[in-house]
Amino acid sequence: GSGMRAILNPRIALSYACAFTARADVVIKGLFLSLWAIHDGREWGLSPGEAMARFGLVLGIMQAIGVVWQPIFGWLMDRVNRVTAVIIALMFASTGYLSMGLITPPLDFAMLPAFAVLTIGTSSAMMASTALIGQEAPVSERGAIIAMNGLFGSFGIMIFTKGGGIWFDTIGPWAPFVIIGVVQILLLLVAALVRVIAPGQAPD
């Protein structure tokens, strides 16, 4: 009940919505990029194992980028309005996901810049959602509200994993990424509206 009542706070509602896509981001990136690499590996004459061995290097680079970026974005979040941090995160995330509709096969190392933006966006969105809910949740109800935030994230994982599999098979390997990118563009517009009408507290 506390978690649902808190949705009347537009910043908490924004955090819930951000968690819905942010947690799905991580699953989609890990699951469908690997499937895409195996799918295109066949066209390169590679077995699934060989394709994943090549793509494993890309995943390792993406992981390293995330490790470097997270403390940078954490420093930034402490110096800007938390809704502004959500907006920045969604800008990276939507750009990264939409760029997947333009890339050549993911086994091509020339695509690393697009994967770098994707990694920055997915990690930033998760951090921004968590930071915003931590700021806005009342101390007496913080546990319930943070749990509800996680529940919305779980809904996002289920919906986008199911939908992503269908889109991958019926439209193309790029489809799950572009569709979630469009969702994040819509969420970015909502976040910009919240920043104007209910920005919340300024950073110290």
JOGI-V302517 format. One record per backbone hydrogen bond with DSSP energy under -0.5 kcal/mol. CO is the residue of the C=O (numbers start at 1). NH is the residue of the N-H. E is the energy in kcal/mol with one decimal. If there is no record, write none. Layout:
CO&NH&E ; CO&NH&E
//
This chain:
1&5&-2.7 ; 2&6&-1.9 ; 4&7&-1.2 ; 5&8&-1.8 ; 6&9&-2.0 ; 8&10&-0.7 ; 9&13&-2.6 ; 10&14&-2.0 ; 11&15&-2.0 ; 12&16&-2.6 ; 13&17&-2.3 ; 14&18&-2.7 ; 15&19&-2.6 ; 16&20&-2.0 ; 17&21&-1.3 ; 18&22&-3.2 ; 19&23&-2.2 ; 21&25&-2.2 ; 22&26&-1.2 ; 23&27&-1.2 ; 24&28&-3.1 ; 25&29&-2.9 ; 26&30&-2.1 ; 27&31&-3.1 ; 28&32&-1.8 ; 28&33&-0.8 ; 29&33&-0.8 ; 30&34&-0.6 ; 31&35&-1.9 ; 32&36&-2.3 ; 33&37&-2.2 ; 34&38&-2.1 ; 35&39&-2.8 ; 36&40&-2.7 ; 37&41&-1.7 ; 38&42&-1.1 ; 39&43&-0.5 ; 40&44&-1.0 ; 41&46&-3.3 ; 42&45&-1.1 ; 47&51&-2.8 ; 48&52&-2.3 ; 49&53&-2.0 ; 50&54&-2.0 ; 51&55&-2.8 ; 52&56&-2.1 ; 53&57&-0.7 ; 54&57&-0.8 ; 54&58&-0.8 ; 55&59&-2.4 ; 56&60&-2.2 ; 57&61&-2.1 ; 58&62&-2.5 ; 59&63&-2.5 ; 60&64&-2.1 ; 61&65&-2.3 ; 62&66&-2.2 ; 63&67&-2.1 ; 64&68&-2.0 ; 65&69&-2.6 ; 66&70&-2.3 ; 67&71&-0.7 ; 68&72&-0.7 ; 69&73&-2.7 ; 70&74&-2.4 ; 71&75&-2.1 ; 72&76&-2.0 ; 73&77&-2.6 ; 74&78&-1.3 ; 76&79&-1.8 ; 76&80&-0.7 ; 77&80&-0.5 ; 81&85&-2.0 ; 82&86&-1.7 ; 83&87&-2.2 ; 84&88&-2.5 ; 85&89&-2.5 ; 86&90&-2.7 ; 87&91&-2.0 ; 88&92&-1.9 ; 89&93&-2.7 ; 90&94&-2.9 ; 91&95&-1.8 ; 92&96&-2.8 ; 93&97&-2.6 ; 94&98&-2.6 ; 95&99&-1.9 ; 96&100&-0.5 ; 97&100&-1.1 ; 98&101&-1.6 ; 99&102&-1.8 ; 99&103&-0.7 ; 105&108&-2.4 ; 107&109&-0.6 ; 108&111&-2.1 ; 109&112&-1.6 ; 111&114&-0.5 ; 111&115&-1.9 ; 112&116&-2.4 ; 113&117&-2.0 ; 114&118&-2.1 ; 115&119&-2.4 ; 116&120&-2.4 ; 117&121&-2.6 ; 118&122&-2.5 ; 119&123&-2.2 ; 120&124&-2.1 ; 121&125&-2.4 ; 122&126&-1.6 ; 123&127&-2.0 ; 124&128&-2.9 ; 125&129&-2.2 ; 126&130&-2.0 ; 127&131&-2.6 ; 128&132&-2.4 ; 129&133&-2.2 ; 130&134&-2.0 ; 131&135&-1.7 ; 132&136&-2.2 ; 133&137&-2.3 ; 138&141&-1.3 ; 138&142&-0.6 ; 139&142&-0.8 ; 141&145&-2.3 ; 142&146&-2.7 ; 143&147&-2.1 ; 144&148&-2.1 ; 145&149&-2.1 ; 146&150&-2.0 ; 147&151&-2.0 ; 148&152&-2.3 ; 149&153&-1.7 ; 150&154&-2.0 ; 151&155&-2.3 ; 152&156&-2.1 ; 153&157&-2.1 ; 154&158&-2.4 ; 155&159&-2.7 ; 156&160&-2.6 ; 157&161&-1.9 ; 158&162&-2.1 ; 159&163&-3.0 ; 160&164&-2.1 ; 161&165&-1.7 ; 162&166&-1.6 ; 163&167&-2.9 ; 164&168&-2.8 ; 165&169&-1.8 ; 166&170&-2.6 ; 167&171&-2.5 ; 167&172&-1.9 ; 172&175&-1.5 ; 174&177&-0.6 ; 174&178&-2.0 ; 175&179&-2.6 ; 176&180&-1.8 ; 177&181&-1.9 ; 178&182&-2.1 ; 179&183&-2.0 ; 180&184&-2.0 ; 181&185&-1.7 ; 182&186&-2.1 ; 183&187&-2.2 ; 184&188&-2.3 ; 185&189&-1.8 ; 186&190&-1.8 ; 187&191&-2.7 ; 188&192&-2.2 ; 189&193&-1.8 ; 190&194&-2.5 ; 191&195&-2.4 ; 192&196&-1.3 ; 193&197&-2.6 ; 194&198&-2.8
//
